């Protein structure tokens, strides 16, 4: 008999793969008050409460492709040509023209981001990420041995980037800067002047840009979403988007990369993204085949979605203002807002995590602590997609909770 014992360690990649949100949420000590119905303001899924619904023509389009029996096989790993052509046509502008060859379809925007980060950075290099920011960026990069450096966002300036701090993080090993506009978790929408500041830094240091624009066009009145690739002729940009938020179908998991590169700087990156797409053999065939039809959804569908979101944002501003100990930073778009907790105004709240756990235990309202997004100060993130009556109940409970614990 062999004296050798079993030893099957997990891979280095798996050990490096950690999601900061899961690391915190999975250990939350939450025991909701059973006397009050539970309201979650934590999950960034617009379908949770049933008040945001997909346009009927989009449902019919998917049914049509399902019944055709022509979209059941393996698609090309980068997506069907007709879907890529439709995306190129939909997103092309005179300032940032696109062809089908500039589009790669992936399994959701998360996969699109994974393709970009994997193609553009090597182990030992670094990538600059927003703080606070969506935690998956760090998960995708660190799993590949890429160092994550976090640049500050400024709550007093509606979460604009602290550009001097961003620039101070750049060195010879910086592979890319990643921005998220409109933002999760901040709900910010960057002005043209600010986007030009970011591009100026990229141009100066010759650092390419990855732009997460999954919330593209989801800007409220008085604010304008501007695709950053339309503002430069010199900085190569990988724009990531998808169906999840604007189309209200996060579970369909189809996204894309738009390669903006008018000077052939990304000639190797293009092939890298294509090669990495072959790891999964392509996104969902049925939904990918439906993309040309989905992109033709009536404008009234998007207008109705934004009207509902903006109404919820107004309710949030009305009902979260002047709560003792809280300082909300009201959103300019997307479906999130961040609220600062002034710990010195509470007698028995020690952190944002403590606030979240006690709020859930006493009032059956769940938010996410800012720690989930590496926020250096005590904040909570609120998702304001529930129906207005549920939001009103949740916000009233938050007000009562804060009054109870306030000094």
Number of C-alpha atoms within 10 A of each C-alpha: 3 4 5 6 6 6 6 6 7 8 8 11 12 10 10 15 16 17 17 18 19 12 11 14 14 10 8 14 14 17 13 20 15 11 9 12 11 15 19 22 21 18 16 17 19 24 18 12 14 10 13 20 14 16 17 10 15 19 12 14 18 19 13 14 19 17 10 10 10 12 18 14 10 14 18 15 20 25 25 21 17 15 23 25 19 20 24 20 16 13 13 16 13 7 11 18 17 22 17 18 14 18 26 27 31 30 22 25 25 22 23 27 27 22 26 25 23 19 18 21 21 17 13 13 18 24 28 24 24 27 21 27 24 20 22 17 21 24 19 23 25 21 18 19 18 22 21 19 17 19 22 20 21 14 18 8 11 17 22 18 22 15 16 11 13 20 17 9 14 20 12 9 13 22 22 23 25 19 21 25 27 29 29 25 28 32 28 30 28 26 14 14 9 14 20 15 13 19 24 15 18 20 16 10 14 16 21 23 27 27 24 26 22 26 25 22 20 28 25 21 11 6 15 17 21 19 21 23 26 15 15 19 14 18 24 24 27 29 27 30 26 28 23 20 19 21 21 18 18 19 11 18 19 26 24 29 29 26 28 27 23 16 11 11 14 18 10 11 19 21 12 16 22 17 14 17 24 12 10 12 16 21 26 21 21 21 20 28 24 22 22 19 16 21 17 12 17 12 9 10 17 18 12 12 21 21 14 17 26 23 15 22 25 15 18 21 16 12 18 20 15 12 18 20 19 20 16 21 20 21 26 26 30 31 29 24 25 26 21 18 24 18 18 12 15 18 11 14 19 13 18 23 23 16 25 22 23 21 23 23 17 18 23 23 25 24 21 27 27 26 21 23 24 17 19 11 15 19 27 27 26 24 25 26 29 23 15 19 11 16 21 18 14 22 19 16 18 22 19 16 19 21 14 12 15 18 12
